Amino acid sequence: MSPGVTIKTVAQAVGVSPSTVSNAYNKPGQLSTALRERILATAAELGYAGPDAAARTLRSGKAGSIGVLFTDKLSYAFSDPYAVGFLAGLAEVAEQFSTSLLLMPISDADTEGSTTAVRQAAIDAVTVFCVDEGHPALDMIKARGIPMVSTNRQTDPDGLWVAIDEFAAAAAMGRHLARLGHRDLVVLVDNNRPAGGEAVELSLSDVDCADCEQRIGGLRSELGDVRIRIMSGGHNAVGSGRVAAELALDSQDRPTAIVGLSDVLALGALEAMRTRGLTAGRDLTVVGFDDIPAAATAGLTTIRQPIKDKGRAIGRILLDPAVTEHQVLLPTELVVRSTSGPAPRS
């Protein structure tokens, strides 16, 4: 912007009021097309880029932006199929209300830096996507008084959330595996380590994801006295599922079923099986969770949840004043495909 050029400068040059120039940028529907084009052309000639965004936010008290908090690298939002579907649904509603999305990766290692970022963010509302409930950044959101909708089911009667019944959904998968006679399972979970690194076997106390704990509990509730081992190969990625499954498949006591707590991890397990000449559904059962688009292509038995609908519902709670339901429990469905079959006989 040229020094000294202000909204008043443009108004004088066009012969209109400063508020009319402001409307050309912020409320174009209130002006004729010809007048708005004349104002914008004059502004361009004078080197005026438009009203200052920060000043406009201070005047209106609105930033016109929703923060999306998640604990992973920014690239995760564009590479993970579940995250992509969720953000697509949220963006659909945000567009209807002329609101933007601000993606905010929250670090578990640098909680102070994350909290500072949340304190300074120009946002009107927040949705929490895969962030531990005890993270200090969430306390900062509450301290600022910003509306916050979680993707985790909460017991707080005043809490805002859109979620699924993780326990019940996993219990449906547990019943399916029990009917097929499976008594020895490996459950694949993600962690915060790099994807596809060294695979490790975990105890239940090592699992730091509330959703994963609920899903493991749901499986156990229907399988009774069975052996369940928990393994991880890094954060939620196909490579993590592959290396974790390799640890299970190459052990002397190979399981009869592998349960990926996401489809992405289960797809990695299918890769590990193919390289060993094993067929899912015959030699070993592999199941997942989410029903991302690639699950159907792979013939993966999984739990379907309405991923995009979750994003849409959160967007409506945050932006649509007509929405009065602030706690939404979405349905899930067991989808049986070719990767699950009877447990092999010993």
N, C-alpha and C positions, 0 to 999 in steps of 0.2 A: 504494500500500500504506500502510495506517495506521501511523504511527510506533510502534515497539515491538512490533508484531505479528510473531511468528516462527512457524516450523513447530512449535516447542514449545508456543506459545500455543494453536495449533489442536489439537494432540494432547491437551493438558490439557482443552480444552473438550469434545472428543468422547469422551475417556476411552480413548485408544489411545496407542500409542508413536509417537514422531516418525518412525520408519522406516515405519510403516503409512501415515502421512500422505504421506510421500515416495512410497510405492508408488501412492497414489491418482493422482499426477501422472505418474510415470515407468514404473510397472509395473501398470497397471490390471487386467490379467488375473489378478493374484494376489489380488485382493479381490472380494468379492461385489458385485453391482451396488448393492444397498441400502446397504452400508457406504461404498462409494466416493461415492455420491450424498450421503450424510449428511456425509461429510468435506468435500466440495466446497461444500455448502450452508453449513456452519458457517464455512468459510474465507471465503466471499463475505460473510457477515454481519459477520465480524471485519475485513474489508478486506484479507485476505491473498491475493496474486495468484499464489502458487506459488513453488517453489524458485528461487533466483537462478540464471539461466542461466550466468553467468560462473563462479560458485562451483561449480556442478555440473560444468562443463567442467574446472576445475582438479582436482576430486576424481577424476573418471573418466579424465582424460587424453584425452577424446574430445569433439570439437565437434559431431559429428553433421552435418557439412557437407562438400560437395565444392566446391572452387573451379573455376570455368570461366574461363580466361584467354583473352582475344581482343583484338586491336588494332583497335578501332573504338569508336564511340559505343555506349552502352548500348542505344539504340533499334534498332541493327542486329540485335541478338539477336531482336527481335520482328518485324522487317520483312523480313529476308532469308529466302527460302524454304528455302535450304539450312541456315542456322543454326536455323531453326524445327524442321525435321525432325530435325536432329542432337540438339537439346536435348530434343525429345519422346522420342527413344529413350533418352537418358541418364536422363531423369526417370522413365521406366517402371521402370528397374532401381532407381533411388534410392528410389522409393516402396516397393518390396519390402523394402528394408532400413531403412526409416524414416529416411532421410537426406535432407537438403535440399540445394539447389544455391545457390551464391553466385556470381552473375555479376560478373566483375571485368574491366572494360575496361582495357587496358594501353596507355598513351600512348607513342608513339615520341618525342614532343616533350618530355615530362616524365618521363624515365626514373627520376629520383630519387624523384619522388612515387609512381610506380608501384611501385618497389622497396619503398618504405616501406609502401605499402598491403599488399603481399604479406607483408612482415615481420610486420605487425600482424594479419593476417586470422586469424580463428578457423576453421580448416579442417583436415580430417584427410587430404585428398588433393587432387590437382589434375589436371585435363585441360587440355591446351594446344590451343587452337583458333585457327589462323591467327595465330600469333605467331612472329616471326623467331627463329631458333635462337640468335642472339647477344644477345638482349635481356637486360639485367642482372636483370630480375625473375626469369628462369629460374634464374640463379645463386643468387638468394636462396632459391628453392624447394629447390634442391639443398642449400644450406647448412643449411636447417631440417630436412633429412632427411625431407621429406614425399614420399610416393609420387606419381609424376607419369607420366601416360600421354599421349603425343603423338599427333596425327593425321598426323604426318609419319613416313615410313619412315626408320629410322635404322640406321647401321652398328654402333653400340655393341651388343655381344652381350648386355649387361645392361640395355639400354634397354627401356622399356615403350611399345608403340605399336600402334595399329590404323590401317591405311592401305590405300590402293590403289597399284597400280603406275602412277603418273602417266605415265611415259614410254611404257609398253606400251599404255595406254589411248589416249593421243594418237596413237600409231603406227597403231592400228586406224582412227582417223579419217583419218590421212594416207593410208593405203592406199585408203580409200573415195574420197577426193578425187582421188587419182592415177588410179584406174580411170575416173573421170568426166572426166579430161583437164584438170584445173585446173593452171595454171602461174603464176598471179598471185594471191596471197592477201594479205588484210589480217587480222591477228590483233588482236582486241580484248582488252586487259588492264585491270585496275583499278589504281588507285594511291590514295594517302592524301589526295588533293585532294577538295574538295567535289564531289558528284555533279552531272553535267550542266553543268559549267563549260566552260572553253575546252578544246577537243580538241587534243591534241598528238601528234606522231609521235615515237616513242622508238627508241633503239638497244637491242640486247639487253642491253647493260651497264646500261641505265637500269632494267631490270626487277628489282625487289628482292624478288620473291616466289619462293621455292624451287619451289613447285608449278607456277607459271607457266613457269619456266625448264625444268622437266622436260617440261611439255606442249608447249612450243615445240620442244624437242629431239626429242620423239617425232614431231611432225609432220614436221620436217625429215628425219628418218631414212627416211621412206617416200616423200617427194616429190622427193628428189634436187635437181637444179639448177633450182629455181624461185625466183621473187621472193616474199619474205615481208616485208611491212611491219608494224610494230607500232604500234598507236594506242591512246590512252586518253583518256577523258573524265571521269575522277574515280573515286571508290570504287565498289564493286560495286553498281550500281543500274541500272534500266532507262534512266533519263535519261543516264547515262554511256555506255551502249552506243549510245543514239540519237545523241548529238552526235559520238561517235567515228566512227560509221558515216556520218554526214553528211559528215564531212571526207573519207572515202574515196569516197563516192558522187558528190560534187560535184567531184572532181578530174578532170583531163583523162585520166589513165590509170587509169580505174576498174578495180578487181580483178574477177576472175570469181567469187571466193568470199570470204566473210567468216566467220572462225572466232571465235566468242566463247568465251573460256576459262572462261565460266560461261554457263548458260542465261539468266540475268538480262541479261547484256550482249547476248546473241544476240537476245533479245526486243526490246531497244532497237533493234537493227539492223533488225528486221522493221518496227518502227514507222517508221523513217526511210525504208524502201523504200516503204511504203504511201503516205506523203505525196508520193512522187515518181512514183506510178503504176507502180511496179515489182512484179513477181510473183516471190517466192522460189521457186527450183526451176526457173524458166524464164529469167528475165532475169539472175538472179544466185543463187548458192547461199549459204545461211546455215546454219551449224551451231553447236551449243553443246556444253555439258559439264555433266553432273550428272543430267539427266532429272528436274527438279522437276515437280510436278503441272501447271503451266501449259505445259510443253513439249509434252505430248501434245495439249492443246487447240489449240495454235498449229501443230501438224503439224511440229514442229521435229526435224530430225535431230540426234542428240546421243549422248553417251556416258553410259550409265546406270551409276550407282554406288549401292550400298545405303546411303543416307544415314542412315536411322533405325537400321539394323543397326550402323552404325559407333558411334553413341551408345550402343546397348545393349551392344556388346562392350566398350567402354571402362568402362561402369558395372560390368559383371561382373568385369573385371580388378581394379578398384579396391575392390569391395565383397564379392565372393563368394569366400570362402576355398577353395571347391571348384575354382575355375578355376585351372588350372596353365599354360595357354598364354598367354604374356605378349607375344607378337609375332604379330599377326594380319594377314594379307594378304587383303583382301576382293576378290571378283571384280568385273569390269566388263564391259559389253556395248555394242557399237555398235547403236544403234537408228535405223534408216533410215526417215525419213518424207518428207513432200512438199517440204520446203524445200531439198532437195539434188537437183541434176540435172546433166546434162552441161554442160561449159564452153561458153559461146556461141562460135560461130565468128567469127573476126575478119572 
